[in-house]
Amino acid sequence: MKRRIFVLKFLSMIAIATILSACATSYQPVPTFSPVDLDAGGRALKTRNLLVILDASSSMEEGYQQWKKFDIATAVVRILGQTLPENIGIRSGMRIFGGDPAVFQKSTQLIDDVGTFDRNEYEKSLATVAGAGGPSPLPAAVDAAAKDLEGMTGKTALIVVTDGEKMGMNPAENARALKEKFGDSVCIYPVQVGDDADGKKLLDEIAEIGGCGFGVSAQSLLGGQQMADYVARIFLGDQLDSDGDGVLDSRDKCPGTPAGVNVDADGCPLDSDGDGVGDYKDKCPGTPAGVDVDADGCPLDSDGDGVGDYKDKCPGTPAGVWVDAKGCPASVLDSGSTAWTFNEINFETAKANIQPSSYGILDEIAAALAANPQLKVAVEGHTDNTGARAFNMDLSQKRAQSVVDYLVKKGVSPDRLSAKGYGPDRPIADNGTRVGRAKNRRVQFVKVD
């Protein structure tokens, strides 16, 4: 009997493992792109050395869009080597940090010794890093790079391909020490994989410390011509990219693009929903095709009720009237629900002071409570995950209490109200997007029996 129970448990474990394996995230392969045959003839070589630092830490095993970040990073590093003219005459090397602990025992390791650039050796070295793992010791990699660069003559490009996440100690200080040692002979070029805001802030700081380099997104290099323009800009003279978007002026159909904006192959800001407003300033991404939008990329809303004209079934609603999802007047606390969410109750930034623009909806809530004297509610405050959790917990509690205090002043009995702050702990949308964070910043009323 014991043997039978053991066998059944073993089979159950296999079944669970099979289910978990089937549910594992499946990432798409990074689209292949052919390198452009970059002609370096007749152009001055302004950078004579290259050191690539590749992030192979565990965070690079995570996904970005439909791809694995590590696959994006290695694709960028590979096409960089394939785009550099084989006879360009530079010295190059490659270093990783992190890496599968079973393969790389050191926190950072030089996998391609510094020497005359050889495309075959470059690609063989990259192939030794089959996957990512371990911590993210970028500070150690930068310190080690300082030793790699000793004895080099001429200008050096230090290209760091990373997501900028989970770095632990601030590598900006290590970059500053490296810069003080080598001065203008070393330029730092961070390439961010993904779009983590803190990671971008860190890499922008490192690029600024480098002084003569610049940062780009890995996505902006996933094209043969885009990589060729990038390589030419770093290593070759006599061609310009005035707005710094990675697309040379000779092919840039949108000159003057603001710094840091992701662009397409023509140098124009990405516009994912095709509404004519670039993603970088589109406050309403995902607008349906054909919908008229304003300068912020948001659907026109003629009556200002928060419902775009294209789906407003009751146009011309008077100002301040509460409406439903179709833009038609509705009861604020409809009797068919037990919870009501309001993103329209706004506060001063990082404070619990209610903005005057919210008084109208709060007055309607007070009137609805007066019309339903048996209704008791818990007022819940919620925030997004921006900032420290402890601060957000305290802020959400204070904001919920501010709403309670306002309603009490409007005549609602205090024994019908309670306040509770949940900070960022109960999100209803993805905090990784601007729209999701806006939805998570809300006041919710929950019926109390």
N, C-alpha and C positions, 0 to 999 in steps of 0.2 A: 504493500500500500504506500509506504514512504517513497519507494522508487517511482511509483506512478505519479504521485503528487509532484515530485521533483521534475519529472519529465514534462508534466503539464505546465509548471511554472516556467521551465526553460523555453517551451514552445511559445508561451505567452510573451516572454521577453523578446523572442525573435520577432513575433508579430508586431509588437510595439516599436521595435527598432526599425522594422520595415516601413511602418506607417510614418514614423518620424523622418526617415530617409526620403520617402516619397514627397513629404511636405516641405523638404528643404528648399531654400531659395534657389531658383535656376536662373542664372544670368546669361544674357545674350553675349555672343562673341563681339568684340569691338570691330566695327566695320573695317575691312581692309582698304588701304588706299596706297596707290603707287607713288613712290617718290619722284619728284621732279628732277630732271637732270640739270642741276644748277651749274651755270656757266660762270666760272670765276675769272675767266680770261679778261685781261685789261682792267681789272678792278683791284684796288689796293687791299691788302690783307691787314685789317686794323686790329684783329685779335689773333694772337699766335698760340694760345694755349686754351685747353678745355678740360675742366674737371666736372663730371656729372656726379651728383649725389642723389641716389634713388632711395625713396622711402619704401622699405619692405616690412614695415611693422604691421601688427595685427589689425589696426584700423583700416589698412588698405585692402583687407579681405572683405570689407563691407561693400554694399552696393551703392551706386549712384546712377539714378535713372534706371535703365535696364542693364547696366554693365557693372562689373566688379571694378572698384577703383584701381586695384593692382594691375588689372589687364589694361586699363586706360594708360596708367603710368608707364608700363613696359612698352606699350605701343608707341607712345611719344618718344621714349628713349631710343627705341629701335629705329623709328623713321628719322630721328635726328641723325643717327649714324649713317643711314642710307642716303641722306640728303647731302651731307657734307661731301664736297668733291674729294675723291680718293687721293688726288694729288695736291690737296690744298696746302700741305706742308706744315700742319700744326702738330703740337704735342697734345696728347690727351690721356685721360685716365678715368676710372669709374669707381665710385665708392658707394656702398650701401649702408644703411643703418636699420636695425631690427633684423628681420629674416627668420626663417624657420630655425628654432633652437637646435633641432636635430642635425642641421646642416652647418649653421654658422654659430660657433661658440662665442664669438666676440660680439659686443654690442654694435660695433661698426667695423667694416672690413673693406680693404681695397681689393676689388675683384678684377680690375684691369690696371696693371701697373702703368705709371706715367711714362710715356715714350712716344715716338713718332706714331701719328694716327694710322692705324691699320684696321680697315673695315671688318675684315674677317675675325681678327682677334677681339675687336669691340663686340661683335655679335656673339662670339663664343662665350665671352665673359658674361654678357647679359643672360645667356641661356642657362648659366649655372644657378640663377635665382628663379626657381620654379614656382615659388609661392611666397606668401608673406606670413609673418608671425612675430611674436615677441613684442617688447615695448618700443617706444619711439624716442631713442636717444639722439635727436638731432644735435643738441649741444655738443655731445661727444664727437659726432661726425664732423661738425664745423671745426672743432679743435684739431682733429686728426687731419682735416684738409689743409690746415695751416702748415703742417709738416710736409704734406704731399706737394705743396706749391713752392717749397724752398728750392732755390736755385734756378727757377724758371725766369726767363727773360722776356720782355715784351708784355703786352696786356693779356690777362687771363680772364676767361668767362667761367664763373662758378654757377652752374645750372642745377638748381635744387628742385626735384620733382617730388611733391608731397601733397597730402591733403591738409597739412598744417594742424592736425588734431592730436590731442592727448600727448603733447610734447613734454609735460612735466615742467622742469625748470625752463625758464625763458631763454630760448636760443638766441634772442636778439643781442644779449650781452656778449655771447661768444662771437657773433658776427661782428660786433663792434670792435672786439679785441683783434679779430682777423684783419679788419679794415685798418685799424691803427698800425698794424704790423706791415701791411703791404701797400697801403695808400691807394692811389688811383690806378695802380697796376692790376688791381683785381676788381672786377665788376660782378655783382651778384644778380642772378636772374631766377627768381622763384617761379615755378610753374605749379599752380594749384589744381589738384584733382578734386572735383566736387565743388560745392558752393557753401561750405561751412563759413558763417560770418566771422566767427572768432579766428578761424584759420586764415581767412583772407586778411583780417586786420594784422595778424602776426606777420604774414608774408609781405604785406605792404610795408610794414615797419622795417623788415630785413632788407627789402629792396631800397628803401630810403636810406638806410645805413650804408648800403653799398655805394650809393651816390650816383654811379655811372651805369647801373643796370636798370631793369624794369621787370615788373611781374606780369604774367599773363595766365589765363586759364588753360588747362590741358585741352578742353573742348575746342578752343580756338586754334589748336594745332593739329586737329584730326583731319587733315586734308593735305594732299601733296603740295599744292601751291602755297597754302598757308604756312606749312613748315619751311618751304623754300624761302619765303619772304622773311620768316623768323631767323633762319640761318644767315641769310644775306645781311639782315639788319645788324646782327651781332658780329659777324666775321668779315663782311665785305663793305667797302666804301662806295661812294658815288651814287647811291640811291637813297631816297628819303621816304619816311613814313611820318609825316608831319603831326598827325593826331595820335600816333603811338598805338594804333589798334591792331598792328600786326599785318596790315594790308598796305603794300607800297602805294605811294601817291599815284603812280602811273596806272594803277588798276582800281583805285579807291573811288567808288561811285558816291560815297557819302563822306567827303572830307569834313574834318572838324568834329568827329565823334568824340564825346566826352571821355576822359581817361577812365579806364577800367571797364568800359561797356563791352559786353560780348557782341561780336559782329559776325556776319556771314562772309562768304568768300569774296563778295563785292565791297566789303568794308562798311556795310550798312547794319545798324543795330538790329538784333534779332527781334522778330515780331511774331510770337508763336500763334496768336489768335488772328493775325492778319487784319487787324482793325486800323492799321496805319499809325499806331502809337507803339514805339519800341518797348520791349519787355522791361528795360531798366527804369522807365518812368510810367509804366502801365499799372495803375492802381486797381484795375479790374481785369486781371488776366483771365483768359478763357471765355471772352465775350463771343456769343454765337455769330457765325458768319452773316454779314449783311446788316448787322445792327449799327445804327448811327451812334457814335460815341463823342464825348467831349475831349478836351485837351489831355485829361488824365487817363483816357482810354476806358472810361465808364459809360454805360448806356445812358442816353439822355433821359432825364426825369423831369418833365415840364412842370408837374405840380409839386415836386419836392417831397413826395411821400415815401421815398426810399425804394419804390418799385419802378424799374425802368419802363419807359414808354412802350417798348416793344411787347411787354407782357402785362401792361396795366389795363385791366378791364373796366376801371372806373377813373378815367382821366378827369382832371379838374377838381380833385378832392381838395377841400379847403385846408389851408395850412394848419398844422397841429393836430389834425384828426388822425387817430390811430387806424391803420389799415391792415388787412390780411395779406397773404402772399400774392393775391391777385390785384392788390392796390385798391380794394374796396373797403369802406368803413367797417370796423369790427369792434366788438367789445374787448376791452383790454384784458379782463380776466374772465374769459368765456367759461360757462358752467360745465362744459364738456371735458375740461382738463383738470388735472391735479397739480400741474406745474407750469409755470409761465416764465419764459426767458426773454430778457431785454438787453440787447446790445446798444440800445439808444440812450441808456442812462450813462452819461459820461462824467468823468472827473478830471480835475487838473492833473497834469502829468506827475506821477509818483506821489500824489497826495490824495486825501479823502474828501477834498472839497468838491461838491457837486457843481457842475457847470450850469449856468442859467439856461442854456439851451435844453436841459433835461427837465426843467420844472414842468413843462407841459405834460409830458408823459407821466410824471410822478403825480400831478394833480388828477389825471385820469384814473390812475391806480387808486388814489385816495378816494375818489368818487365811487369807483367800483366796490371798494371795501365798505364804504358807507351804505351802498345799496344792498350789501350782503352782510348784515351785522353778525351772522353766525360764523362767518369765514375767518379762520385763523391761519396765518401764514408764517413760515420761516423765511427770512430774507437771507439769501446766500450770496456771498461775494466770491468771484472767481477771477484769476489773472492768467496771463500766458506764462511761459517759463523763462522770460527775459529777466536777468538779474538773479540775486540770491534768493533761495527758497524762503529763508526765515523772513526776509524783508517782505516778500510777496504774501506770506501767510499773515503777517501783521497788517499789511496794507489792505488785504481783502476783508479782514475783520473790521477795520476802521471804516471802510467804504460801506459795508453792509450796515454798520451801525449808523452811518450818516443818513442812509436811506430811511431807516427806522425812525430816526429823530425827525426827519422831514415830514414823514407821514403822521407822526404824533402831533406835530405842530399844525397839521391840516385837520386834526380832529379825530384821528384814528386812535382808539384806546390802546395803550401800550401793552395791555395783557393779551392782545390779539397778535402781537408781533414779537419775533425774536430774531437775533442777528448771528450769523455764523460765517466765518471766512475759511475758504478751502484753498486759497492760493492757487498754485498751478497743478494741484493734485487730481483734479477731475476735468481734464480737457475733453472737449467734444469735437475737436478738429485737430489737424496736423500742425503742431507748433513749428514745423520746419518751413512753413510758408507764411507770407504776409497776411493772406486772407484767413488762414487757419488761426493765426495768433489773434486777429481781430475778433473772430468768433469766440475764442476762449475768454476774452476779456468781457465779462458779462455779469449782470445781476439777475439772479433767479429767485422766483417766489414759489415756494412749495407749500401745498395745502397741508395743514396739521389737523389730524382728527381729534 
